[in-house]
Amino acid sequence: MLIVEEVDALVLRGARIIDPAEGVDRRGDIAVDRGVLVVEPPAGAVELDASAWIVCPGLLDIHVHLREPGQSHKETIETGTGAATAGGFTFVACMPNTNPPLDDPATLAFVLREARRVGHCAVGPVAAITRGRHGRELCDFAALRDAGAVAFSDDGTGVEDDAVMLDAFRTASELDVLLIQHCEYRSLSAGGVMHLGEVSRRLSVPGLDPRSEEAMIERDIDLCRRTGGRYHVAHISTALAVDLVRRARAEGLPVTAEVCTHHLMLTHEACGDLDPNTKMHPPLRTQEDVDACRRGLLDGTIDCVVSDHAPHTVEEKSAGFLAAPPGIVGLETALGVTAAAMIDTGLADWASVLRWFTCGPAGVLKRPVPRLSPGLPADLTMIHPTCRWTVEPQHFVSLGRNTPFGGWTLPSKAIGTLRGRVFRRLAETGGENPSLR
């Protein structure tokens, strides 16, 4: 459960302050007066002992499924943004595979209106590339951009028609908008429900060929080269895919990429008992692929980490591995899983992890980079970096319970967020229960 409190003036005392954009990592106080960061707090400010916490700019997740309109039995904008806040996020970009899809200004207006009315964090809608997400006719990019679209994607399916995608790249280049591609040729992936490899063969389960992802990335990079349109690879998952992006960036092309938390942590071996909560799309891959994704983050090939938060009902996920829809919820576990994959393994430090959740995603969307400079609106995340906690899906703020991490102990946890004057926190946070009272 989220607790929402308002405060006019607040001081977080003795925090470890990490601001990746400014290269700051130090101990100090953070002061807020009437929703604005200040150097000195006013008299009478509420004080919190933040000596056990990291305070950083608000985290961003640019790949989230809020399910509205049309699928409120899985998630709502209110519960999805509540889950985002519980995970430490103050901004999410929501994907267009809703019902109806986000392919016209009126539907985008609904999402933005609901986010203002009941949302717990800022929301940027990603509009569809093609009408109905059918891959045949381009949406009106200019109208959707003007209506508030932060990018364009047919997420859930890739745009397979070469001529349509070339048109999309040309239009994106003219308007300077971002294309986010779900990279998959269904002719190569048809029928696959997990990674095509040793585990799928052992289980006699249809495998999903990694070439379905890699071939589309190759095609799209060529289109990017021809048009100059900005291109972002969604939920990258294979070693070759990472290398393709690395080479494109070395060429100077406007190509970016994201990786999901689960593709940093789990391999296809996790599917060994055919738990539907390990079924996702793209699927869990090999250890070689996991290692390549981690290296891609460390060397800057991959810009950011995302959750690909995809809630489904218990009934849907109970249909068995073959029939259950792919996807897992991830907003409330994203930070802890990333810390386990990258910090606990000695590969990265907190400054790097927070860059992948702040500067990286902001740069992809060309949003202002979150900072902790005096005079800016307060947009903060508070993290307990050593708060070990057990993942209990039944206590999620999200309506979704479909996670492969149920019962896991994760090493770190978001404590709360502050946006303007509004402080949001979980009612229970593993022994840390900050209160303004």
N, C-alpha and C positions, 0 to 999 in steps of 0.2 A: 504494500500500500504506500502511495506517495503522500507525503505531508507537504503542504504548500503554505509558506509564510511570507509576509511582506515586511520589509524593513527599510527605513529611510536612510540609516547610516550604519555601516558595519565595518569592523576591523577583524581581519584574520591574522592572529599574532603568531610569529615565529615559523611561518610555513617555509617549506622548500619551494621556491618560486621558479618555475621553468617556463620560459617563453622562447620556444624554438625560433620564431621569426627574428627575435632580437639577440639570440645567442646567450640568453640569460639562464643561469642555473645557480641560485644563491639562496641563502636564508634571509628572511625579512618579513615585513608586514605588508598586507594588501588592504587598502582602505577604499571604501565606497561611500559616496554621499549622494543621495537621491538618484541612484542608478548610474552614477558616473564614477570612474576611477579617479581618485585624488591622491595627492602626496600626503596630506595631513588630514586625519579624520576630524569631523566637527565634534564639539563637546556633546557628550551624551550618547555617542555611538555604541551600539551593541558590540561586545567583544567575544570572539571565540578563540580558544586555544587550538591553533592549527599546527602545532609543532610536530605532530605525527603525520601530517598530510603533505601531499604535493598540491599546489595550486597552479593551474595552467589556464591558457585560453580555452574557451568552450570547444569541445570536440565535435567533429563533423563526420557523418556517415553518408556517403553519396550513393549508396545502393540499398534501398529499403523498400519493402512492400507493405504499404499501409492498408491495402485491400479495399478501400472505399474509393469510388462508389461500387456497390453491387455485391460485395462479399463481406458484409459486416458480421457474418457468423464466424469468420476467421479472425478478423481484426477490425478495429475502427481507427479513425484518425486520432481520437482521444486516447485509446488504449495503446496504440502504436507509438505515439509521441510520449506517452507516459513511460513506456518501456525504454524509449530512447533516453529520457531523462534519468531513469534508474540506472542506465549504463554509462551516464556521464556525458551524453551528447546534447548539444544545444542547437544543432541544425541537422536535418536529414533531407536528402533528396529522394522523393518517392517515385517508384517506377510506374509505367503506364498500363501494365497488363491488368486492368480493372474491368468492370463490366457496368457501363460501357467503358472502352479504353479512353485514355486521355489524348484524344485526337482532335478536339475542337475547343475553342476558347471558353465555351459555356461549362464544359466539364472541368477544365482547369480552374475556372472561377469558383466552382463548387468546392474543390479541394482547398483552395486558398481561403475561402470564406469559413469553411469548417475548421481549418487550422487556426485562424484568428479567434474563432469562437470557443473551441474546446482544446486546442493544442497546447501541449506542455513545452514545446520547443518550436523553433522556426522550421518551416517546411518549404522546400523548393520542388515543384512538380517537374518531372521529366516527361515531356510530351512524346507521343508516338512518331516514328519516322513515316510510317505509311498508314493510310486510312484503315481503321479496323485492325491494324497490325497484320494485314493480310499480305504484305510484301509486294503490292502491285501498283498502288497510286500514292504519290507523296502527299503528305499533309501540307497545309499552308504554314510553312515554317515562320514566315514573317508575322502572321496573325498570332500564332502560338507564342512566339518570342515576346510580342508586345503584351500578351495576356499573362505573362509571368513564367513561361517555361525556362528552366535553367539549362536544359540540354534536350537531345532527341534520341530515342531508342525504341526499338520494338522488343525490348527485353522479354525473355521467354521464348522468343524465336529470333533467328538471324534473318537479315534481308538477303535472300539467296540470289535474286535476279540481278545480274551484273549491270544491266542498263538502268534499273531502278536505283541501285546503290551508287552508280556513277552520277546520276541526277541528284541524289541526296548529297553527295560530296560537293558537287558544283554549287548547289544552293547553299550549303553550309559555308562554303568558302566565301560566297558573295555576302552573306549575312554575318559572318564571323560567329557562328554558333557551333556547338560541340555535338558530334555524333558519338553515341555510346553503343557499341555493337555487342550483342549476344552472339558469340562466334560459334556457329554450328551449321554444317550442311547436313540436313536431315537424311539425305540419301546415304550418307556415310554413318550416321548415328542411329538410323531407324531401328527400333526394337531394343536398343541397348538400355539397360537400367543401372549398370554400374560400369566401372572402367574395364575395358577389354584387356585381359591379362591373366596372370596365373590364378588369381583368386576367382575370377568369373568362370574360368574353365574348371577349376576344382569344384565349384558349386553348381556347375551346369546352368549358369544364369546368363542370359544374353548380354554381351559386352558392348560398350559404347566406345567406338574407335576414336582415339585422340586426334587422328587426322581430321575429323570433322571440325575440330576447333582450329587446328593449325592451318588447314587449307584456306579457311575463310580469313584468317589474319593475313596470310600471304596475299590473297586477292585484294583485301582492303588496303594494305600498305601500298600496293601498286596504285590503287585509285587515289590514295592520299598523295602519293608522289606526283601524280598527273594533275591534281587539282589544287593542292595546298590546303584542303579542308582539314580542320582539326578532328582528330580521331582518338577515341579512348576504348581500350580493350576491357570489357567487363569480365569480372571473376576469372582471371587468367589461371590456368591450372597445370600446364605441361612444361617440361624443360625446354622443348623446342619452341613453344609459344613465347617463353621468356626471352630466348635467344633471338627470335624474330623481332621482337620489340627493341631489344638491345641494339641490334644492327640498324633498325630504322632510326633510332634516336642518334646513333653515331653518324648517320647520314644527314642529320639536321632536320628530319621530318617532324611535323607537329603531332607526335604520337605519344600517348600516355597510357598507363595501365593501372589496374587495381588488383589486389588479391584478397580473397576471403580469409577470415580467421581460421576456418576449418581446413582450408588448403595449406595452412602453415603448420597444422598440428596433427592431422590424421591422414592415414593412408588407406588404400582399399582393403587392407587387412581388417580394418574396423567393421567391414561389411560381412565378416566371416560367419556371424550367426544370423545374418539376414534380418537385422533389426531395421524396420522401415525408417527409423530416425537417423540412419546412416546413408539413406538414399537422398542424393542431391544432384543438382544439374548446374554446371558440369560436375561429374562424379569425383569422389575421392580417388586420387591417383597413386603412384608409386612413391617410395621414399626418395628416389632420384628426383621426381617432380617436386616433392615438398622441399628438398634441399635447394633446388633451382629457384623456387619461389622465394625462399629465404634470402638466397644470394642476390636475387633481383631487387629486393628491398634494400639490402645493404649497399649495393653499388649504384642505386638510384635509377635502375631500369624501371622498377615498379614505384609509382608515386605514392600510393596510399593503401591502407587496409580498410576493408569494408566488412559488413556483417552479411549482406544479402539476406537480411531478415525476411523469412518467408513463412508466415504462420499458416498452419492447416489445422483442421479440427481433429480431435482424438479419433473420431469415427473414420475419417479419411485415412489417417495414418495407421489405423488398425486393420486395413484391408489386406495387409501382407506386402512383402517387399516388391513383388512384381506389379501389383495393382495400385499401391499407395502413390500419391503424388510426390514428386521430388521437392526437397526444400526443408530448411530448418529455421527455427528462430535463433537470433544471434545478438540482438541489441544489448541484452542484459549480461551476456557473457563475453562480448567482444574484447573488452579491455583485459579481462583476466586471462583469456585464452592467448591473446597476443603476448602478454607478459610471460606466460608460461613457455610459449614457443620461442620467444626472442630474448628475454631477459634472463629467465632461469637457466637457459642453455648457455649463457655467456656470450651470445652473439651480438647483443645490442644493449644500450643503456636507456634510461627513461627519456632522455632528451630526444633520442632517435625515435622511440615508439610514439612519443607525443607529436613529433613532426609528421609522422605518417597519419595522424588523426587530425592535424590542424593545417599546417602549411601545404602539405601534399594535396589533400582534397580541395582546399581552397584554390590552389593553383590550377588544378584540373578544370574547375568550373569558372576560373577567372573571377572569383569572389575576393573581396578584401581579406587579406591574411589576418587571422585573429592575433591580437596583441594585448599586452597588459600595460599599455602606456597611459599615464595620467591624461585625463580629458576625454578618453574614449568611453563609450557605454560599457557598463559592466557586463561581461559575457565570460563566465568563469566555470571551470570544472574543478572540483575538489576530489582528490584520490587518496585513499589509504594504500600505500604501496606494499605493505607487509601484512595486510589484513587477509588471512587465509579464511576462505569460506567455502561451504559446500553448496553446490548447485542443486536447488530444490525446485524443479519446474512448477510444482503446484503453487508455489509462492510468487511466480512471475507476475509482473504487472501486465505483460502481454496476455492476450487471450490464448496465444499459442503455447503448447507444452512440448512441441516436437523438437527436441534437442538430443544430440548424441552425448552431451556432457552432463546429463543428469547423474548425480552422485559423485561427480568429480570434485576434488578440492582444488580451487584456483588460488593463486598467490596474492592477488591484488583486487581492489574493489573501488568503484566510484562511491564517494560519500554523498555528493550532492552537486547541484548546479546553482549558479546565481545569474539571472538575466534581468538586467535593470534592477528593480527593487524586489524581485520575486526569487525567494530561496526555496528550492525543491530538494527534498531528501527522502530516503526510504525510511519507513517506520522502524525497521530493524536492519542494521548494517554490521552484523558480526561483531558486536561489542562496541562499535562506534556509533553513537546516536546523537549527533550534534543537534542542538536546539537553540533557538533564539530566545527562549523563555528563561 
